[in-house]
């Protein structure tokens, strides 16, 4: 959405509708810094950022872009801005590609109360060259996380959003959450 020159105007127009309480976007984060303050001022109050790896080389392979550092800096800027009650990072987990990074993503939540990591199962779509070999199920994710952290430290939490479908967890004494 940040490619649209009229994005701020669109958000402002949507915000003018009293019935609409939440306005959000999902972005790859590459151009986020250009519009962050303007989007917030226009009424954007929910932000999702797609990021499937924390390894620069994997990021560049997957996205075919040399923008890893820019995305990480833009995420930090969004978190530091305090514009959003919660920033969600969406991570599609793929077997033998990034499933070894689950705990690295969770570590981002240690001191960030406004950060939520959403691990998403790799799903079949026509354009993503679906393969059973890439599938890494939710149960395996949770098992791997509980092996790294003590099982008693992985606490399930209840979402206060009635429309939320994510099963949320928190590592004991961490401020953010993952699901």
N, C-alpha and C positions, 0 to 999 in steps of 0.2 A: 504493500500500500504506500510505502514512502516514495515510490517512483511517481506517484500522482502529484502534480503540482497543486491540485485543488484539495488535497487531503485535509488540511487545516480547516478550510471552508466547509467541507463535508462534515467534519466532526462538530464544528460550531452549529451547523444547521440541525444535525441530529440532537445536539444538546438543547436546542430551543424547544424540543418536544418534551413537555413536562412529564409525560408518562414514562419516558425512557430514563432509567436511573444509571445504567451501566453502559459505557461506550468503551469498547476495546478493540485492539488490533493485534494481529499476530504478524511478526516481522522476522526477517533473517538478521536484523540488527545492523546491517551494513551502513545504512544511511540514517540511522536513528538519531544520531547527534545533531543532524541538521534541523530537526523538527521537534525535538523533545520538549523544549520549553513552550513553543507555540502550540503544540498538541495539548499539553497540559492546560494551558490558559484557555484553549478552545473548549475543553470539557472532557478530554480523554482521561478515563480513570481506571483503565484495566490494560495491562500490557503483557503479552506473551511473546517470547523470543525463541525461535527455533535454533537449537544448537545440539548437534548430535555427537560432538567429540570435543575434548579439551586438548587434543594433540594437533598442533599446527599442520603437520604433514597429512594427517588423516582428513582434517578439515579441507585442505586444499584439494586433495584427491576427490573427496565426496562432492564438494561444491564447485569445483573447477574455478575457484577464485582465490586470489592472494589477499584475502581480507580478514584473516583470523585475528590479528592483533587489533584491527579496527573494531571488530565485533566485541571482543573482550573489553576493550576500553569503553565502548558504548554501553555495554551491560553495566560496567562499574559506574559510569556517569548516571545511568538511569537509577541505579540503587542509591547512589549518593544524593540524588536530587530530592528524594523523599516525596516525589510527586504522586506515587502510587502506593496504596495500602498493601499491595502484594504484586510482585513481579514473578511471572511463571516462566521457567525455561522448559521448553518441550524437547525431549531427547528421545528419538526413535532408537530403540536398542536392537542391535543386530549381532547375532552370534558370530564369533570370531572376527568382529570388527571393532565394536566399542563396549561389549559386555564387561570387559575388564576395567572399564572406567566408572562403573556405577558409584563406587565409594569415593572416587575423586569428585564426582558431581555432588555427592552428599556432603563432602567436606566444605563445599561452598556455603552450605547452610549453617555452619557452626556458629558464626557470629552475625548472621543476617536474618533478622526476624521478618523482613519483608520479601524473602526469597523462598520460592517453592520450585522444586524440581519435579517435573512430571515425566516419568519413564513410560514410553509408549511402545507397545508391542508392534513389531514390524508386521505390516498387513499387506495382503495382495492388492495391487492396483495394476492396471494395464501398463502403465509407464514405468513401473519401478523394478522391472525384471525380477518378479517374485521368485523366491526359491525357499523351499522348506529348510534348507541348510542355513539360511540367514535368520530364521525364526528363533527367538529367545523368549520363552513364555514368562509371564508375570511370576508364577510360582518359583521359577528358577532364579529370577532376579532377587526375590525376597530371600530365598535360600542363600544365595551368594552374599547378600548384605548381612544376614544374620550370622554367617560364618566369619565375616570380617569384624563385625561389632558383636558384642555379647548379645545373645537372643533377648536377654532381659533389658538391654538398652534400646531395643527397637520397639518403640511404643506406638500403637495405632491411635490415631486421634480422629475425632468426629468433625466433619466440616460444618461450618455454620451457614453454608450456602445450600439451600434446598435443591438447587439445580445441579449441584456438583456430582459427578459420577466417579471421581477419583477416590481410591482408597488411600487415605493419607496416613503417613507415619512421621515420626520424629525420632531422632537419636537422643537419648537421655542427655539433658543439659545443652543440647543444640537449640539455637533460636529459630531457625527456619524449618522447613518440612520437605518431605518428598513423597511421591505417590506413584 
